[in-house]
Amino acid sequence: MIYFGGGIMKVVVRIGGSVIASPPNPELIRKYAELIMNLGKREHKIAVIIGGGKLAREFISLARELGLPEQEQDELAISVSRLFAQVLSMMIGGYAWRKIPENIEEAVRALSERGIVVMGGVKPGMTTDTVAALLASEIGADLIVKATDQEGVYTRDPRKYSDAKKLDEIGFNDLEKILSEDRHRAGIHQIIDPEAVRILKEKRIKTIVVNGFRPENVLLAISGAKVGTVIH
Ligand code: UTP
């Protein structure tokens, strides 16, 4: 039994495409649908933002090879993220929930009407981390949980450096130092997008990065248990 000490919360859950969509994982998608429905029943407000994962990156490569410009590569990735959002949304709310918000305004409206909203990307030149940060700041979220393919934030990229160490917590300023200031490119992958970090830092929104292959980690993060990396 997980205790939610803080009462009703507004939570943004950012689920990596690397987690539920690379390849598409019906088992995990079902678990996330149940988890989100249960949180909604406790009257928490839950906004979920999903990325397009491997399939989005395949479309980006295809478009790149065909010589389509960066903006159009991004548009394709956004479409893929919305497809996965649509799957999860319909698992939660059925056919009536098949329409996926295409911008922050629509997402805010859906969230206030239903208490739960699921969406993907919104516009070229950003990542779904930034979408999550923008929505979190718009609704005054208590918390963002990023469900990713690693245990949390590491001192350096653990896929490249075997001596990388997982951090239990980190301040926004130190996190900004760890993340290289890469300019946006279609399909860019970092543990969390520096642009999102900038927004979250400014609005002081607590962020927890957890391993999303175990959806219960999202519940643990919301309940205040020690899991993943807390960014504050
Ligand atoms: P993400 O990199 O944000 O999603 O979006 P992901 O697949 O969940 O990534 P992981 O699992 O965290 O690695 C994929 C791509 O979609 C485009 C960008 O090219 C981005 O890199 N995108 C997404 C946009 O252009 N605009 C958006 O609003 C969202």
Residues whose N, C-alpha, C, O or C-beta is under 5 A from the ligand:
A	BS01	UTP	I15 G16 G17 S18 V19 I50 G51 G52 G53 A56 D74 A77 I78 G121 V122 K123 P124 G125 M126 T127 T128 D129 V131 R185 A186 G187 I188 H189
